[in-house]
Amino acid sequence: MARFYRYKLPPWCRYWLVVCERATLPIMIFQLIRTLFFPTTLDVFLLGLFVGLFVAFYMEWI
């Protein structure tokens, strides 16, 4: 299994990866609040997706 090296990417790709990484937490918090007030299947799915993405960024898997 090949390791994904973030720093071997082109600079424009690294920039967008950092932008996505920084935007994940506020979007996840908004989605959590929305899911608490209006729980639908799509909201729960999106919250799980954002939590998984946040954990992947935090553990540096991406």
Secondary structure, DSSP 4 states (H G I P E B T S, - for coil): -----GGGS-HHHHHHHHHHHHHHHHHHHHHHHHHHHS--HHHHHHHHHHHHHHHHHHTT--
